[in-house]
Amino acid sequence: MASPCFPNLLVACLLLSLFYYPAVAQRPKALVLPVTKDAATSQYVTRVNQRTPLVPLDLVVDLGARYLWVDCEVGYVSSSYRRTRCRSAQCSLADSRGCTGNDVCLLSPHNPFIRTTMIGDLGWDVLAVNSTNGSTSTGISVVPQFLFSCAPEFLLQGLARGAKGIIALGKTRIALPSQLAAEFSFDRKFAICLSSSSSYPGVIFFGDGPYVIQPGVDVSRLLTYTPLITNPVSTAATYLLGDPSYEYFIGVKSIKVDEKRVPLNATLLSIDRDGVGGTKISTVDPYTVLETSIYNAVTEVFVQAAAERNITRMAAVAPFGVCFDAGTIRGSRVGAMVPTVDLVLQQESVYWRMWGANSMVQVRQDLLCLGLVDGGTRPRTSIVIGGRQLEDNLAMTQSTFLFLICTCYYLLLVAPQSAAQKQRALVLPVRKDAPTLQYVTTVRQRTPLVPLKLVVDLGGRYVWVLCDEPSYVSSSYTPARCRSARCSLAGASVCRNCGSKHRPGCNNDTCVVFPRNPFRGRNVAVGEVAADVLALQYWRNGSWLSPLPVSTVPQFVFSCAPRFLLDGLAAGTDGVAGLGRSLVALPSQLNAALSLQRRFGVCLSPNYDGIIYFGDGRDALNLFVGSAVTLTYTPLLTNPKNDALGAAPGEPSYGYFIGVTSVRINEKVVPLNATLLSIDKKTGVGGTKISTVVPYTVLETSIYRAVTEAFTREASSSGMAKVAPVAPFGACFDGKSMGFGREGAEVPTVDLVLQGERDYWRMLGGNTMVRAREGEEVWCLGFVDGGREARSAIVIGGLQLEDNLLEFDLAASTLGFSTTLLGFRTTCAGYFG
């Protein structure tokens, strides 16, 4: 059974046997390396120490590569480095096929990510790796003469940033597992535990268990097995006739979806005499790749099974061919609740089951895609199990495999997490600007860090900042090049050249988006997509009375904007902080970069600093709010139409919508046209949106009139005297005829009824009444007429959000709200002194 765990620290483990050297009982018993997923490339990166003196090297993991190679062309200095001579024992061990004129053995290092092979010298040098007893690190072990290939700097292209080469785990005599097993005479096996998070490392073990990933649990004992198969024909980029493959193959016999067999050509699952077909495991391919006929058969059955679960299919996003509306998919401990995919092995009872955590990829906030890719009609291998499908499983082999879904409480074999990794929530102050009624937060950006004031837009697509001028100075600013991953993340398909004078906001061959000032209607500009350092404070079971520590996102994606786009924003602000439902909005990027819980909370104060938190931050508020505050939950709805400039066809709105079904005044239902409360799927018109941009709740004209008439009747019956309206309000009252209590003006209640009559958002006087003029006792109902052509029938504005705790759970697609905190004798203020 799975035990409780830290979220996002699920690990995939794969143990592979080797058969090259005899095992002798000798210390160290096993060695260990950390392995981290690079967010930008989806490559898996580990770190070793090499040379004299030792230098840390980041290397990309290639499960099927023949030998470790390193860039020796730039900065390689070591007193212990030696080249190997032709016809030496080392050359024979490395199976070298050539020599230089200087009598040095040659190898052919290969970069699989750019499919390029070069020529490199075979050499040896010191290599140092941490040792382990299976549950803790026991020191450092050194291989004094570790064989590897040098490579030119050019071959680093396409590797994760900072990587200096590739670490090889393939079935050769000089791959890392073989050399370590020979040097230390430990058991001939190794294990890989891949983490899906770019913040929490996984691990690679070399040697014997135990492998204690959960406290007190040796996962090496929880296994089932399947044989590793040898492909008799090499799958390497360069090879000689008769060479076998160095990669790892298993015998998949059939595929099932939701336990139903998929009809396919079974001969493709076997390796023929030319080495074509079969199933291999790869850390190079980010997703599983299937031969076309297998891909078509599997996806067709998967779509049918998904439809039976009432999962809505949507337009596909490359490289995937099958995508679904995330709002129609429920979550669970094993990821999205979608049809299971089983790779059946040597018999029906032995299979590799892929749950939603491995089969689905979140492309956008509202879109999940099946993480399988069409590999074409004539691939060398019929099924290549890629990195995504190796993550978040426990999979181990010793000539064989076992796959076991398991949550991991912590990983003992890696170095202790830094303070930033242990953080639970990031926090931002947010203050209401009196002249504009906008909500302003402060972040720090650039290198060196500079404080920036940004206006909060709850439905904004991304963060945009004034940087299209010389005052933006940062050594870490990086423009997003056309067709790059950052452009794709930002949904930017337009490129531009800006001229010869390059500077932040103006570079050639960069992608652009269209930053918008939401307070100036459709005032938009063209902005360069870029990345820079972003720093926020974080809370971790600490005291609010001491300075909070700071966490950094080194490559936060945002849009530049010109100065004119600041018109209408609060004085002194530098841009807009978008919190909307997009991959580049502030919540999504922070959650992804720091592996936080996929939720954020907003608690706005009318007069002081409120708070926005990202992650598991409600406990931080409980220091002041108290555990007695509970939230009411309602589903977040998706508006299928997006009217934002630059939005992709079919892309839904970035805003947050909830399902209001009726409105009540003093618990009496207001008669209104209920069809306006639903979102029209064809036009996107109607429904109820939550906004920090509009200062007061805006109602479509017929709803506005019905609500204000009902409110006025109830107010009159309680003795409230109506007075002349004050723009922009239509219903105002004499404050002398009103009572005031802890929760504000004592006026009729306003309920937004949600999915059931007992589920409603109640607004009391503190959230419904506005003092129209300072010094005068004129109080107005804080609702505004939005006109008959309003795009959203109800837009809940800032006044109605104040001193309420709202928690947006992006994983569950729900909104939790407290209603006014004034009733709990607290407010949203007081967190930042």
KETOR-326510 format. One record per residue (C-alpha): residue in three letters; x, y, z. Coordinates in steps of 0.25 Angstrom, whole numbers. Layout:
BEGIN
{ALA {X Y Z}};
...
//
This chain:
BEGIN
{MET {0 0 0}};
{ALA {5 14 -3}};
{SER {8 23 9}};
{PRO {6 38 11}};
{CYS {16 46 3}};
{PHE {20 60 0}};
{PRO {13 64 -13}};
{ASN {21 64 -26}};
{LEU {31 55 -21}};
{LEU {27 43 -28}};
{VAL {38 34 -34}};
{ALA {40 24 -45}};
{CYS {50 13 -43}};
{LEU {57 4 -53}};
{LEU {67 -6 -49}};
{LEU {75 -13 -60}};
{SER {85 -24 -59}};
{LEU {98 -25 -66}};
{PHE {107 -38 -68}};
{TYR {121 -34 -70}};
{TYR {129 -35 -57}};
{PRO {129 -45 -46}};
{ALA {123 -39 -33}};
{VAL {132 -40 -20}};
{ALA {127 -35 -6}};
{GLN {134 -22 -4}};
{ARG {131 -8 0}};
{PRO {125 1 -5}};
{LYS {112 -7 -6}};
{ALA {106 3 -15}};
{LEU {108 16 -21}};
{VAL {97 27 -24}};
{LEU {95 39 -33}};
{PRO {84 50 -33}};
{VAL {76 52 -45}};
{THR {68 64 -48}};
{LYS {58 67 -60}};
{ASP {62 79 -68}};
{ALA {49 87 -70}};
{ALA {53 94 -82}};
{THR {57 81 -90}};
{SER {51 69 -82}};
{GLN {64 63 -82}};
{TYR {69 56 -69}};
{VAL {82 62 -63}};
{THR {92 56 -53}};
{ARG {104 61 -47}};
{VAL {118 54 -45}};
{ASN {131 59 -41}};
{GLN {143 57 -50}};
{ARG {158 61 -52}};
{THR {169 66 -42}};
{PRO {165 75 -35}};
{LEU {151 70 -35}};
{VAL {141 78 -44}};
{PRO {126 76 -43}};
{LEU {120 72 -57}};
{ASP {105 72 -61}};
{LEU {103 61 -71}};
{VAL {90 57 -78}};
{VAL {86 43 -76}};
{ASP {85 33 -88}};
{LEU {80 20 -84}};
{GLY {85 13 -96}};
{ALA {98 20 -99}};
{ARG {111 13 -101}};
{TYR {120 22 -93}};
{LEU {122 35 -85}};
{TRP {126 46 -93}};
{VAL {130 60 -88}};
{ASP {134 73 -95}};
{CYS {149 74 -94}};
{GLU {151 85 -104}};
{VAL {147 97 -94}};
{GLY {153 98 -80}};
{TYR {157 84 -78}};
{VAL {169 84 -68}};
{SER {173 72 -60}};
{SER {187 67 -55}};
{SER {182 52 -56}};
{TYR {176 52 -70}};
{ARG {183 42 -80}};
{ARG {180 38 -94}};
{THR {179 23 -97}};
{ARG {189 17 -107}};
{CYS {185 9 -119}};
{ARG {185 -6 -117}};
{SER {185 -4 -102}};
{ALA {176 -12 -93}};
{GLN {167 0 -91}};
{CYS {165 2 -106}};
{SER {161 -13 -107}};
{LEU {151 -11 -95}};
{ALA {145 1 -102}};
{ASP {144 -6 -115}};
{SER {151 5 -122}};
{ARG {151 4 -137}};
{GLY {161 15 -140}};
{CYS {174 22 -137}};
{THR {180 36 -139}};
{GLY {193 39 -145}};
{ASN {198 41 -131}};
{ASP {195 27 -127}};
{VAL {182 30 -119}};
{CYS {170 22 -119}};
{LEU {157 28 -125}};
{LEU {143 27 -122}};
{SER {130 33 -128}};
{PRO {123 41 -117}};
{HIS {108 43 -121}};
{ASN {98 53 -117}};
{PRO {84 47 -119}};
{PHE {77 60 -117}};
{ILE {83 66 -130}};
{ARG {86 53 -136}};
{THR {100 56 -138}};
{THR {113 48 -137}};
{MET {127 53 -136}};
{ILE {141 47 -134}};
{GLY {147 48 -120}};
{ASP {160 43 -113}};
{LEU {158 31 -103}};
{GLY {164 35 -90}};
{TRP {163 33 -75}};
{ASP {163 42 -63}};
{VAL {158 42 -48}};
{LEU {143 40 -46}};
{ALA {137 42 -32}};
{VAL {123 37 -28}};
{ASN {115 37 -15}};
{SER {114 23 -8}};
{THR {102 18 0}};
{ASN {97 7 9}};
{GLY {83 8 2}};
{SER {77 18 12}};
{THR {88 29 14}};
{SER {100 34 7}};
{THR {113 28 13}};
{GLY {124 36 6}};
{ILE {131 38 -7}};
{SER {137 26 -15}};
{VAL {147 29 -26}};
{VAL {150 22 -39}};
{PRO {165 26 -42}};
{GLN {165 22 -57}};
{PHE {151 24 -62}};
{LEU {150 22 -78}};
{PHE {142 32 -86}};
{SER {142 40 -99}};
{CYS {146 54 -101}};
{ALA {137 62 -111}};
{PRO {137 76 -117}};
{GLU {129 87 -111}};
{PHE {120 87 -123}};
{LEU {114 74 -119}};
{LEU {107 80 -107}};
{GLN {97 87 -115}};
{GLY {83 82 -112}};
{LEU {87 78 -98}};
{ALA {81 84 -85}};
{ARG {87 97 -81}};
{GLY {100 95 -74}};
{ALA {102 81 -78}};
{LYS {116 77 -82}};
{GLY {113 63 -88}};
{ILE {105 50 -87}};
{ILE {106 39 -77}};
{ALA {104 26 -83}};
{LEU {97 14 -76}};
{GLY {96 5 -88}};
{LYS {100 -10 -89}};
{THR {115 -8 -92}};
{ARG {128 -11 -85}};
{ILE {131 4 -82}};
{ALA {117 9 -79}};
{LEU {116 15 -65}};
{PRO {110 3 -59}};
{SER {120 -7 -64}};
{GLN {132 1 -60}};
{LEU {127 4 -46}};
{ALA {123 -11 -44}};
{ALA {137 -15 -49}};
{GLU {144 -5 -40}};
{PHE {137 -8 -27}};
{SER {133 -22 -30}};
{PHE {119 -20 -26}};
{ASP {106 -27 -31}};
{ARG {104 -25 -46}};
{LYS {92 -16 -47}};
{PHE {87 -2 -46}};
{ALA {74 6 -43}};
{ILE {68 19 -48}};
{CYS {58 26 -41}};
{LEU {53 38 -49}};
{SER {45 49 -43}};
{SER {35 56 -51}};
{SER {38 69 -44}};
{SER {49 79 -48}};
{SER {51 83 -34}};
{TYR {52 70 -26}};
{PRO {63 60 -31}};
{GLY {62 46 -34}};
{VAL {73 36 -32}};
{ILE {82 26 -39}};
{PHE {87 14 -31}};
{PHE {99 5 -35}};
{GLY {100 -8 -28}};
{ASP {92 -16 -18}};
{GLY {80 -11 -10}};
{PRO {73 -8 -1}};
{TYR {67 4 -8}};
{VAL {60 11 3}};
{ILE {51 22 -4}};
{GLN {40 21 6}};
{PRO {44 21 21}};
{GLY {46 7 26}};
{VAL {42 1 12}};
{ASP {52 -6 3}};
{VAL {45 -5 -10}};
{SER {55 -15 -17}};
{ARG {47 -26 -10}};
{LEU {34 -21 -16}};
{LEU {36 -26 -30}};
{THR {31 -35 -42}};
{TYR {40 -38 -53}};
{THR {41 -39 -68}};
{PRO {53 -43 -77}};
{LEU {62 -32 -84}};
{ILE {63 -36 -98}};
{THR {75 -34 -107}};
{ASN {74 -28 -121}};
{PRO {84 -35 -129}};
{VAL {86 -23 -139}};
{SER {92 -10 -133}};
{THR {82 2 -132}};
{ALA {94 12 -130}};
{ALA {97 23 -140}};
{THR {110 17 -144}};
{TYR {113 2 -143}};
{LEU {119 -10 -151}};
{LEU {112 -22 -156}};
{GLY {110 -32 -145}};
{ASP {109 -22 -134}};
{PRO {97 -24 -125}};
{SER {89 -13 -119}};
{TYR {94 -7 -106}};
{GLU {80 -2 -102}};
{TYR {70 -9 -93}};
{PHE {58 -16 -100}};
{ILE {46 -24 -93}};
{GLY {36 -33 -99}};
{VAL {23 -26 -100}};
{LYS {13 -36 -106}};
{SER {0 -28 -106}};
{ILE {-6 -15 -102}};
{LYS {-19 -13 -94}};
{VAL {-27 0 -91}};
{ASP {-36 -1 -79}};
{GLU {-33 -16 -79}};
{LYS {-38 -18 -93}};
{ARG {-28 -23 -104}};
{VAL {-25 -14 -115}};
{PRO {-25 -20 -129}};
{LEU {-12 -18 -135}};
{ASN {-1 -25 -144}};
{ALA {6 -34 -133}};
{THR {18 -37 -143}};
{LEU {22 -22 -140}};
{LEU {24 -25 -126}};
{SER {35 -35 -129}};
{ILE {50 -32 -133}};
{ASP {52 -37 -147}};
{ARG {66 -42 -152}};
{ASP {69 -28 -157}};
{GLY {67 -23 -143}};
{VAL {54 -16 -147}};
{GLY {42 -16 -137}};
{GLY {41 -19 -122}};
{THR {40 -10 -110}};
{LYS {51 -2 -104}};
{ILE {53 7 -92}};
{SER {58 21 -94}};
{THR {62 34 -86}};
{VAL {64 41 -99}};
{ASP {50 42 -104}};
{PRO {41 50 -95}};
{TYR {29 42 -98}};
{THR {26 28 -103}};
{VAL {27 27 -118}};
{LEU {18 17 -126}};
{GLU {19 11 -140}};
{THR {7 18 -148}};
{SER {-2 6 -148}};
{ILE {0 3 -134}};
{TYR {-2 18 -130}};
{ASN {-15 19 -138}};
{ALA {-21 6 -132}};
{VAL {-17 10 -118}};
{THR {-22 24 -119}};
{GLU {-35 20 -125}};
{VAL {-38 10 -114}};
{PHE {-34 21 -104}};
{VAL {-43 31 -109}};
{GLN {-55 22 -109}};
{ALA {-52 18 -95}};
{ALA {-51 32 -91}};
{ALA {-64 36 -97}};
{GLU {-70 25 -89}};
{ARG {-65 33 -77}};
{ASN {-72 45 -82}};
{ILE {-58 52 -85}};
{THR {-59 62 -96}};
{ARG {-49 62 -107}};
{MET {-43 75 -112}};
{ALA {-34 79 -123}};
{ALA {-20 73 -122}};
{VAL {-7 81 -119}};
{ALA {6 76 -126}};
{PRO {13 66 -124}};
{PHE {1 59 -118}};
{GLY {-11 54 -126}};
{VAL {-22 52 -116}};
{CYS {-25 63 -105}};
{PHE {-37 65 -96}};
{ASP {-44 76 -88}};
{ALA {-37 76 -74}};
{GLY {-50 81 -68}};
{THR {-57 67 -71}};
{ILE {-46 59 -65}};
{ARG {-45 56 -50}};
{GLY {-33 55 -42}};
{SER {-28 44 -33}};
{ARG {-15 39 -26}};
{VAL {-10 33 -39}};
{GLY {-13 45 -47}};
{ALA {-24 48 -57}};
{MET {-35 38 -56}};
{VAL {-34 33 -71}};
{PRO {-34 20 -77}};
{THR {-22 11 -73}};
{VAL {-12 6 -83}};
{ASP {-5 -7 -81}};
{LEU {7 -13 -88}};
{VAL {5 -28 -86}};
{LEU {18 -35 -84}};
{GLN {21 -50 -84}};
{GLN {8 -54 -79}};
{GLU {-6 -48 -77}};
{SER {-3 -46 -62}};
{VAL {10 -38 -64}};
{TYR {8 -24 -70}};
{TRP {13 -10 -69}};
{ARG {1 -1 -66}};
{MET {1 13 -69}};
{TRP {-9 22 -61}};
{GLY {-12 36 -63}};
{ALA {0 41 -56}};
{ASN {8 35 -67}};
{SER {-1 35 -79}};
{MET {-6 49 -79}};
{VAL {2 62 -82}};
{GLN {-4 76 -77}};
{VAL {-2 84 -89}};
{ARG {-11 96 -84}};
{GLN {-18 98 -72}};
{ASP {-31 93 -78}};
{LEU {-25 83 -88}};
{LEU {-19 69 -85}};
{CYS {-13 61 -96}};
{LEU {-10 46 -97}};
{GLY {5 46 -96}};
{LEU {8 36 -108}};
{VAL {14 41 -121}};
{ASP {13 35 -135}};
{GLY {26 30 -139}};
{GLY {23 28 -154}};
{THR {21 15 -163}};
{ARG {35 10 -163}};
{PRO {42 13 -150}};
{ARG {54 4 -145}};
{THR {47 1 -132}};
{SER {32 -1 -132}};
{ILE {30 4 -117}};
{VAL {40 13 -110}};
{ILE {35 15 -96}};
{GLY {39 30 -93}};
{GLY {43 38 -81}};
{ARG {29 42 -77}};
{GLN {24 28 -76}};
{LEU {36 24 -67}};
{GLU {33 35 -57}};
{ASP {24 34 -45}};
{ASN {25 19 -45}};
{LEU {33 9 -37}};
{ALA {40 0 -47}};
{MET {51 -9 -44}};
{THR {58 -20 -52}};
{GLN {69 -31 -50}};
{SER {69 -37 -64}};
{THR {54 -33 -62}};
{PHE {44 -23 -59}};
{LEU {34 -19 -48}};
{PHE {25 -7 -49}};
{LEU {18 -2 -36}};
{ILE {10 11 -34}};
{CYS {16 16 -21}};
{THR {16 30 -14}};
{CYS {29 34 -8}};
{TYR {30 41 5}};
{TYR {44 46 3}};
{LEU {57 41 -4}};
{LEU {67 38 7}};
{LEU {79 36 -3}};
{VAL {79 50 -9}};
{ALA {86 62 -2}};
{PRO {76 69 8}};
{GLN {67 79 1}};
{SER {70 94 1}};
{ALA {61 103 9}};
{ALA {55 107 -4}};
{GLN {51 93 -8}};
{LYS {45 91 6}};
{GLN {36 103 4}};
{ARG {21 101 5}};
{ALA {16 114 -1}};
{LEU {20 127 -8}};
{VAL {14 140 -3}};
{LEU {12 153 -9}};
{PRO {6 166 -2}};
{VAL {-5 173 -9}};
{ARG {-10 187 -6}};
{LYS {-22 195 -12}};
{ASP {-18 207 -19}};
{ALA {-28 218 -14}};
{PRO {-29 227 -27}};
{THR {-31 216 -37}};
{LEU {-37 205 -28}};
{GLN {-26 195 -34}};
{TYR {-19 184 -26}};
{VAL {-4 185 -27}};
{THR {6 175 -23}};
{THR {21 176 -22}};
{VAL {31 166 -28}};
{ARG {46 166 -30}};
{GLN {52 163 -44}};
{ARG {65 164 -52}};
{THR {80 162 -48}};
{PRO {82 170 -39}};
{LEU {68 169 -33}};
{VAL {60 181 -35}};
{PRO {46 183 -28}};
{LEU {34 184 -38}};
{LYS {20 188 -35}};
{LEU {10 181 -43}};
{VAL {-5 182 -44}};
{VAL {-12 169 -41}};
{ASP {-21 164 -52}};
{LEU {-28 151 -48}};
{GLY {-31 147 -62}};
{GLY {-18 152 -68}};
{ARG {-11 142 -78}};
{TYR {3 146 -74}};
{VAL {12 156 -66}};
{TRP {16 168 -75}};
{VAL {26 178 -71}};
{LEU {31 191 -76}};
{CYS {45 187 -82}};
{ASP {44 193 -96}};
{GLU {54 204 -93}};
{PRO {68 206 -88}};
{SER {64 207 -73}};
{TYR {62 192 -73}};
{VAL {76 186 -69}};
{SER {78 172 -66}};
{SER {90 162 -68}};
{SER {80 150 -68}};
{TYR {70 155 -78}};
{THR {68 145 -89}};
{PRO {59 148 -101}};
{ALA {51 136 -106}};
{ARG {55 132 -120}};
{CYS {45 128 -130}};
{ARG {40 114 -130}};
{SER {46 112 -116}};
{ALA {40 104 -105}};
{ARG {37 118 -98}};
{CYS {30 123 -110}};
{SER {21 110 -110}};
{LEU {19 112 -95}};
{ALA {14 126 -97}};
{GLY {6 122 -109}};
{ALA {14 132 -118}};
{SER {13 128 -132}};
{VAL {17 142 -138}};
{CYS {32 146 -140}};
{ARG {39 159 -142}};
{ASN {52 166 -145}};
{CYS {54 179 -137}};
{GLY {66 185 -144}};
{SER {81 185 -142}};
{LYS {81 192 -128}};
{HIS {78 180 -119}};
{ARG {73 182 -105}};
{PRO {62 177 -95}};
{GLY {49 177 -102}};
{CYS {55 179 -116}};
{ASN {63 167 -122}};
{ASN {63 160 -135}};
{ASP {57 146 -138}};
{THR {49 147 -125}};
{CYS {34 143 -123}};
{VAL {24 153 -119}};
{VAL {11 153 -112}};
{PHE {0 164 -110}};
{PRO {1 170 -95}};
{ARG {-12 177 -92}};
{ASN {-16 188 -82}};
{PRO {-29 183 -76}};
{PHE {-33 197 -71}};
{ARG {-32 203 -84}};
{GLY {-42 194 -92}};
{ARG {-35 188 -103}};
{ASN {-22 196 -102}};
{VAL {-11 186 -106}};
{ALA {3 186 -111}};
{VAL {13 177 -117}};
{GLY {23 171 -107}};
{GLU {35 162 -108}};
{VAL {34 149 -100}};
{ALA {46 148 -91}};
{ALA {51 141 -78}};
{ASP {58 147 -66}};
{VAL {60 144 -51}};
{LEU {48 146 -42}};
{ALA {48 146 -27}};
{LEU {37 145 -17}};
{GLN {36 143 -2}};
{TYR {32 129 3}};
{TRP {25 124 16}};
{ARG {29 111 22}};
{ASN {23 109 36}};
{GLY {31 121 41}};
{SER {27 134 47}};
{TRP {21 146 40}};
{LEU {28 155 50}};
{SER {42 152 44}};
{PRO {47 155 30}};
{LEU {42 144 21}};
{PRO {53 137 12}};
{VAL {53 138 -3}};
{SER {51 128 -14}};
{THR {56 130 -28}};
{VAL {51 126 -42}};
{PRO {63 127 -51}};
{GLN {56 127 -64}};
{PHE {42 133 -62}};
{VAL {35 135 -75}};
{PHE {28 149 -77}};
{SER {25 159 -88}};
{CYS {31 172 -90}};
{ALA {23 185 -92}};
{PRO {25 199 -97}};
{ARG {22 211 -87}};
{PHE {9 215 -93}};
{LEU {3 203 -88}};
{LEU {4 208 -74}};
{ASP {-6 218 -77}};
{GLY {-17 217 -67}};
{LEU {-10 208 -57}};
{ALA {-7 212 -43}};
{ALA {4 222 -41}};
{GLY {18 216 -40}};
{THR {14 202 -46}};
{ASP {22 195 -56}};
{GLY {12 185 -62}};
{VAL {2 175 -60}};
{ALA {3 162 -52}};
{GLY {-6 152 -59}};
{LEU {-12 141 -50}};
{GLY {-21 134 -61}};
{ARG {-23 120 -66}};
{SER {-11 119 -75}};
{LEU {3 112 -75}};
{VAL {10 125 -74}};
{ALA {2 132 -64}};
{LEU {8 134 -50}};
{PRO {2 123 -43}};
{SER {5 112 -53}};
{GLN {20 116 -55}};
{LEU {22 117 -40}};
{ASN {15 104 -38}};
{ALA {23 97 -49}};
{ALA {37 103 -45}};
{LEU {36 101 -30}};
{SER {27 88 -30}};
{LEU {17 95 -21}};
{GLN {2 90 -19}};
{ARG {-5 95 -32}};
{ARG {-14 105 -25}};
{PHE {-13 120 -21}};
{GLY {-21 128 -11}};
{VAL {-25 143 -11}};
{CYS {-29 151 1}};
{LEU {-31 166 -2}};
{SER {-32 177 8}};
{PRO {-39 190 6}};
{ASN {-29 198 13}};
{TYR {-16 190 17}};
{ASP {-7 180 11}};
{GLY {-15 167 7}};
{ILE {-8 155 2}};
{ILE {-7 146 -10}};
{TYR {-1 132 -7}};
{PHE {3 121 -17}};
{GLY {4 107 -12}};
{ASP {-1 101 1}};
{GLY {-2 115 8}};
{ARG {-15 114 15}};
{ASP {-8 110 28}};
{ALA {0 123 27}};
{LEU {-13 131 27}};
{ASN {-18 122 39}};
{LEU {-8 129 48}};
{PHE {-17 141 48}};
{VAL {-30 136 42}};
{GLY {-31 123 51}};
{SER {-35 109 48}};
{ALA {-50 112 50}};
{VAL {-51 118 36}};
{THR {-56 108 26}};
{LEU {-58 109 11}};
{THR {-69 106 2}};
{TYR {-66 100 -11}};
{THR {-71 101 -25}};
{PRO {-66 97 -38}};
{LEU {-58 106 -47}};
{LEU {-65 106 -61}};
{THR {-58 108 -74}};
{ASN {-62 118 -84}};
{PRO {-59 112 -97}};
{LYS {-58 125 -105}};
{ASN {-46 134 -103}};
{ASP {-47 149 -108}};
{ALA {-33 152 -105}};
{LEU {-24 157 -116}};
{GLY {-14 147 -120}};
{ALA {-22 135 -114}};
{ALA {-21 122 -122}};
{PRO {-33 117 -129}};
{GLY {-41 109 -120}};
{GLU {-34 114 -108}};
{PRO {-43 116 -96}};
{SER {-43 128 -87}};
{TYR {-32 131 -77}};
{GLY {-43 136 -67}};
{TYR {-49 129 -55}};
{PHE {-64 126 -56}};
{ILE {-74 120 -46}};
{GLY {-88 114 -48}};
{VAL {-97 124 -42}};
{THR {-111 119 -44}};
{SER {-120 130 -37}};
{VAL {-119 142 -29}};
{ARG {-126 144 -15}};
{ILE {-128 157 -7}};
{ASN {-131 154 8}};
{GLU {-133 140 3}};
{LYS {-144 143 -7}};
{VAL {-141 139 -21}};
{VAL {-140 150 -31}};
{PRO {-148 148 -44}};
{LEU {-138 149 -56}};
{ASN {-135 142 -69}};
{ALA {-127 130 -64}};
{THR {-122 127 -78}};
{LEU {-113 139 -76}};
{LEU {-106 132 -65}};
{SER {-101 121 -74}};
{ILE {-89 122 -83}};
{ASP {-93 121 -98}};
{LYS {-83 110 -103}};
{LYS {-84 116 -117}};
{THR {-81 131 -113}};
{GLY {-76 130 -99}};
{VAL {-86 141 -95}};
{GLY {-92 140 -81}};
{GLY {-89 133 -68}};
{THR {-82 139 -56}};
{LYS {-67 143 -56}};
{ILE {-58 147 -44}};
{SER {-49 160 -46}};
{THR {-39 168 -39}};
{VAL {-40 178 -51}};
{VAL {-54 184 -49}};
{PRO {-55 191 -35}};
{TYR {-70 187 -33}};
{THR {-79 176 -38}};
{VAL {-84 178 -52}};
{LEU {-98 172 -56}};
{GLU {-105 171 -70}};
{THR {-116 182 -70}};
{SER {-128 173 -68}};
{ILE {-121 166 -56}};
{TYR {-116 179 -51}};
{ARG {-130 185 -51}};
{ALA {-137 173 -45}};
{VAL {-126 172 -34}};
{THR {-126 187 -30}};
{GLU {-142 187 -30}};
{ALA {-142 175 -21}};
{PHE {-131 181 -12}};
{THR {-138 195 -11}};
{ARG {-151 188 -7}};
{GLU {-145 180 4}};
{ALA {-137 193 8}};
{SER {-150 201 9}};
{SER {-157 191 17}};
{SER {-146 191 28}};
{GLY {-146 207 28}};
{MET {-135 211 19}};
{ALA {-137 224 12}};
{LYS {-134 225 -2}};
{VAL {-127 237 -8}};
{ALA {-122 242 -21}};
{PRO {-113 232 -28}};
{VAL {-98 236 -29}};
{ALA {-91 231 -42}};
{PRO {-87 220 -45}};
{PHE {-97 214 -36}};
{GLY {-113 214 -37}};
{ALA {-118 211 -23}};
{CYS {-113 220 -12}};
{PHE {-118 222 2}};
{ASP {-117 231 14}};
{GLY {-106 226 23}};
{LYS {-113 232 35}};
{SER {-125 222 33}};
{MET {-116 210 33}};
{GLY {-109 202 44}};
{PHE {-95 198 45}};
{GLY {-89 185 51}};
{ARG {-76 177 51}};
{GLU {-79 172 37}};
{GLY {-82 186 31}};
{ALA {-95 193 28}};
{GLU {-107 185 33}};
{VAL {-114 184 19}};
{PRO {-122 173 12}};
{THR {-113 161 9}};
{VAL {-109 157 -6}};
{ASP {-107 143 -9}};
{LEU {-101 137 -22}};
{VAL {-107 123 -22}};
{LEU {-98 113 -28}};
{GLN {-99 98 -31}};
{GLY {-110 96 -20}};
{GLU {-119 104 -12}};
{ARG {-111 102 1}};
{ASP {-98 106 -7}};
{TYR {-97 121 -8}};
{TRP {-88 133 -7}};
{ARG {-94 142 3}};
{MET {-90 157 2}};
{LEU {-93 165 14}};
{GLY {-92 181 16}};
{GLY {-77 181 17}};
{ASN {-76 176 2}};
{THR {-89 182 -4}};
{MET {-89 196 1}};
{VAL {-80 208 -4}};
{ARG {-79 221 3}};
{ALA {-82 230 -9}};
{ARG {-75 243 -4}};
{GLU {-65 245 7}};
{GLY {-71 253 18}};
{GLU {-86 251 14}};
{GLU {-95 240 19}};
{VAL {-99 235 5}};
{TRP {-97 220 3}};
{CYS {-99 213 -10}};
{LEU {-101 198 -14}};
{GLY {-88 195 -20}};
{PHE {-93 188 -33}};
{VAL {-92 195 -47}};
{ASP {-101 194 -60}};
{GLY {-92 187 -70}};
{GLY {-101 189 -82}};
{ARG {-110 179 -90}};
{GLU {-98 175 -98}};
{ALA {-89 170 -86}};
{ARG {-80 159 -90}};
{SER {-82 153 -76}};
{ALA {-95 154 -69}};
{ILE {-89 156 -55}};
{VAL {-75 160 -53}};
{ILE {-72 160 -38}};
{GLY {-63 171 -35}};
{GLY {-52 176 -25}};
{LEU {-61 181 -14}};
{GLN {-69 168 -13}};
{LEU {-56 160 -12}};
{GLU {-50 169 -1}};
{ASP {-48 162 13}};
{ASN {-52 149 7}};
{LEU {-42 137 5}};
{LEU {-43 131 -9}};
{GLU {-35 119 -12}};
{PHE {-33 115 -26}};
{ASP {-30 100 -27}};
{LEU {-25 98 -41}};
{ALA {-23 83 -40}};
{ALA {-37 80 -36}};
{SER {-43 92 -44}};
{THR {-50 97 -32}};
{LEU {-52 111 -24}};
{GLY {-52 111 -9}};
{PHE {-58 124 -3}};
{SER {-60 128 12}};
{THR {-70 139 10}};
{THR {-67 151 19}};
{LEU {-56 149 29}};
{LEU {-61 160 37}};
{GLY {-71 150 43}};
{PHE {-59 143 49}};
{ARG {-54 155 55}};
{THR {-42 156 46}};
{THR {-39 162 32}};
{CYS {-29 160 20}};
{ALA {-20 170 26}};
{GLY {-8 169 35}};
{TYR {2 159 28}};
{PHE {13 168 24}};
{GLY {14 177 36}};
//
